[in-house]
């Protein structure tokens, strides 16, 4: 038994404690973590944990170069293994594909000790579109989803659209288990300042912010990867530039995968540093300024679990131009201007239409888009995993 018998909410941060890649998933992890530590759910102690190699251990509070609080592994030799009791809740908040599979026996042992297991599912893209990912990643994701579907008491998605996709997949691939598997969803928050943000704006970035005010600026936010459609957007902007349309394209996101030629193309482009800008390591502070100083967010992604930049943009009154995806409709509603484009020519035409609407003052405004802060997002997550208010039960097979 724990010295304090209050049930624990065990937040698995196995990736974040070792390396904060500043990805969208880790921005979510930091936001939820910060909210739960600031206001623990009634009746629970919030305890961040991590995979210490063969067992789970409690993370310890630390700081980084920005002075923001962080969770980190305990010093070697000082690790404190989990001590659990019936009624504790384990939440796989971070995305740890290999760890969940590797630790299947440990997770199963937690269940036998009365710990409820829950995992956050951010999207199903590696299963639905494996061509957008390296083959090992798609395979690891499939193994992870099969593992948690077999072990978990509940799976929490970040949108209803993603929950519906997960339930459809489970209908076709029902896990073998004796207990029900619940599926829920909780929308994400949009408050960078409340998610332990990184700080710092360099002199070059300050100069860039001044340049953005000279002409309309389209902002893209996200890692460079196939589904984000950066190449289509760049080709569309090239068409606009050739047609004499004076507009900036700013890309804020690190280099990702399967786009080996895009990075060099961006750096060597004739418009690089003039009307084309790629910020590979923009801090959260700089991202906030970009949301404030741009003309519109451009979200041409072909697949998302949620679309966090849409509500981050709306929080700053930045108009949003987004591909017509069900999840974007769920998040943005009538406060987004939607387009469909099979190629760069169609996207260029769509952007031309939006620019005309914007000039005429007729483009949809985003400021009234509903959104949650991280505290409310954490509360919605707790509705599922702590208060058991689920969306639907998944299809399962009896052994």
Beta strands, then each sheet from edge to edge (+ up, - down):
strand 1: 8-12
strand 2: 45-51
strand 3: 56-58
strand 4: 60-63
strand 5: 69-72
strand 6: 89-92
strand 7: 116-121
strand 8: 154-157
strand 9: 175-176
strand 10: 182-185
strand 11: 216-221
strand 12: 224-225
strand 13: 247-252
strand 14: 255-257
strand 15: 276-279
strand 16: 296-299
strand 17: 319-323
strand 18: 337-339
strand 19: 392-393
strand 20: 396-397
sheet 1: 3+ 2- 1- 6- 7- 8- 10- 19+
sheet 2: 4+ 5-
sheet 3: 9+ 20+
sheet 4: 15+ 13+ 11+ 16+ 17+ 18+
sheet 5: 12+ 14+
end
